[in-house]
Amino acid sequence: MTYLAPLPTFYRIYKNKSTQGFQSVPYVVALFSAMLWIYYALLKSNECLLITINAAGCVIETLYIAVYLAYAPKKAKLFTAKILLLLNVGVFGLILLLTLLLSAGQKRIVILGWVCVGFSVSVFVAPLSIIRQVVRTRSVEFMPFSLSFSLTVSAVVWFLYGLLIRDKYVALPNVLGFSFGVIQMGLYAIYRNATPRVPAKEVAEDGKEDIVKMPEHVVTIVKAHDVLPVVPQPKEVAEPEKEKAAAAKKEMEAKVGSKGNGDQV
């Protein structure tokens, strides 16, 4: 249920051929967490349920990230690629290496269990990265209610499961997961019918753009010395001016003519 909750979001991304401000961090972190839980379940016996659900989660989250990378702008693609390499390759490889080399038996399970607890909490915290944008824009467009609700329900169920099998590493992070889920749904309730302060679609994907994009308007600029201003005159004023100009022209021609005759003499 939790893994399939973002399907409407990614259908929207596919339909519009744009990520529209959605962030990739929650899906990258969810993939990393699923990988860790598979590793934990493989070390611990009788944990086939953890293996099956997290294996499905790895496949689904990988598909989400692939769709995101296909339609994200260049800056978002680079950011997503960086955190994928850093988290899912670098950090996971480091955890794998250190736990295999520096610990053994039950101690290895304990260390890995606490690591899983930490990153499971980060899965619940990751969607909160858009809280700033929700508060700033007063819009819940980029915080789907279905994802927040499913995270909350999932946290309750996994807490009960961890409690019944006496596995604190499964139960503990879901206490915080439930709390974060309630916070997200509370924000959704507050801003669901609020008037957006800034249209959410016009906020940049990196969350750093504060300027609303306005339609471009092209203005042709002419240099002042290229064109002289022409002031239209009323008809009744223009006619006398023409007569005066004609009379002045005749007077000038008469003066020039008389001057020419004097020079000849």
Residue pairs with C-beta under 8 A, 6 or more apart in sequence:
1 150
1 153
1 154
2 147
2 150
2 151
2 154
3 30
3 56
3 57
3 60
3 61
4 60
5 144
5 146
5 147
5 149
5 150
5 151
6 27
6 64
6 144
6 146
6 147
8 144
8 146
9 22
9 144
9 147
10 64
10 67
10 68
12 20
13 19
13 20
13 22
13 67
13 68
13 71
14 67
14 71
17 71
18 71
19 68
19 71
19 72
19 73
19 76
19 205
20 142
20 201
21 133
21 141
21 142
21 200
21 201
21 203
21 204
21 205
22 68
22 142
22 205
23 129
23 130
23 142
23 205
24 65
24 68
24 69
24 72
24 76
24 79
24 80
24 83
25 83
25 126
25 129
26 123
26 126
26 127
26 129
26 147
27 61
27 64
27 65
27 68
28 61
28 65
28 80
28 83
28 84
28 87
28 88
29 87
29 119
29 122
29 123
29 126
30 57
30 61
30 123
30 126
31 57
31 58
31 61
31 62
31 65
31 88
32 87
32 88
32 91
32 92
32 119
33 116
33 119
33 120
33 122
33 123
34 54
34 55
34 57
34 58
34 61
35 54
35 58
35 88
35 92
36 92
36 95
36 112
36 115
36 116
36 119
37 50
37 54
37 116
37 120
38 50
38 51
38 54
38 55
38 58
39 95
39 96
39 112
40 47
40 50
40 109
40 112
40 113
40 116
40 169
41 47
41 48
41 50
41 51
41 54
42 51
43 108
43 109
43 112
44 109
49 161
50 170
65 80
65 84
68 76
68 80
69 77
69 80
69 81
72 80
72 205
73 205
75 205
75 206
76 205
76 206
79 206
95 112
95 115
99 108
99 111
99 112
99 115
100 108
103 111
113 168
113 169
114 169
116 169
116 173
117 169
117 172
117 173
118 173
120 173
120 174
120 177
121 173
121 176
121 177
123 177
124 151
124 155
124 173
124 176
124 177
124 180
124 181
125 180
127 143
127 147
127 148
127 151
127 180
127 184
128 180
128 183
128 184
130 142
130 143
130 207
131 143
131 187
132 207
133 142
133 200
133 203
133 207
134 140
134 142
134 143
134 187
134 191
135 187
135 191
136 197
136 198
136 203
137 196
137 197
137 198
137 199
137 200
137 203
138 191
138 194
138 195
138 196
138 197
139 191
139 194
139 196
139 198
139 199
139 200
140 187
140 188
140 191
140 192
141 200
141 201
142 200
143 184
143 187
143 188
145 185
145 188
148 181
148 184
148 185
148 188
149 181
149 185
151 177
151 180
151 181
151 184
152 177
152 178
152 181
152 182
152 184
152 185
154 174
154 177
155 174
155 175
155 177
155 178
155 181
156 174
156 178
158 170
158 171
158 174
158 177
159 171
159 174
159 175
159 177
159 178
161 170
161 171
162 168
162 169
162 170
162 171
162 172
162 174
163 171
198 210
198 212
199 212
202 212
202 213
203 209
233 241
